[in-house]
């Protein structure tokens, strides 16, 4: 868990879904930039059980965040 947090700063620790589980919110650079890993940061939830990586799920846009929400262009 600490190695992932150090590799993707600023990682935010979140409450796990069980006592033995840990969750981080990390930002991973998108691969669409001119140099691999130089794209815009994409947020992921990363779940661990007993310190072992279990899942990494892309975070859906939060409607409370600025500049997100439904596309109203026609």
N, C-alpha and C positions, 0 to 999 in steps of 0.2 A: 504494500500500500504506500509506504513512504517513498519507494523508488518511482512509482507512477506519479505521485504528487510532486516529486522533484523534477521529473522529466517534462511535466506539463504545467508549469506555473502560470497563473495563480490557480492552483487546485483548491476547491472549497470542500471541506468535509461536510457531509450531510448525515442525518440520522439513518441508520440501517433499518431493514425491515424485520430484523430479529436480533437478539443479543449477540450472536456470533457473526453478524454481518456488518460490513462497513460499506458506505457509499461515498463516492467523490463526484463532484461536478468539475470536469476538466474541459479545456478548449484545445482542440486538435486542429492544426493548420490544414485547410483544404488542399487537395493535390492539384488544383487547377491553375496555379501560378506558373510563371516562367521557370522557376526553380522548384523541384519537388519539395513540398511542405511549405511553400511561400504564399499560399493562398490565404483567404480570410479565415479567421478562427471559427470553428464549428463546435458548439457545446455538446458534450456527451456525459451521460450518467454512467459511471463505472462501478460495478458491484463486486465485492469480494466476500468470500466466506472463509474464515480462519486464515485470512491473509492471502488466499489464492483467488486469482481473477476468475469470475464467473461469467459476467456479461458486460458488454459495452453497448449502450443504446443511445442513438442520436436524440437529443432533447428537442421536442416540438417547440415551435415559437410560442412564447408566452404573450397572450393578448395584452397584458399589462405593460409589457416592454414597449418602448417607443418604436415607431416605424414598423410595427407588425400589425397583422390583422388581415381581414379578407381583401382580396384584390378588387378594387372598385372600378378599374379601367374597363371601358367597353370597346 
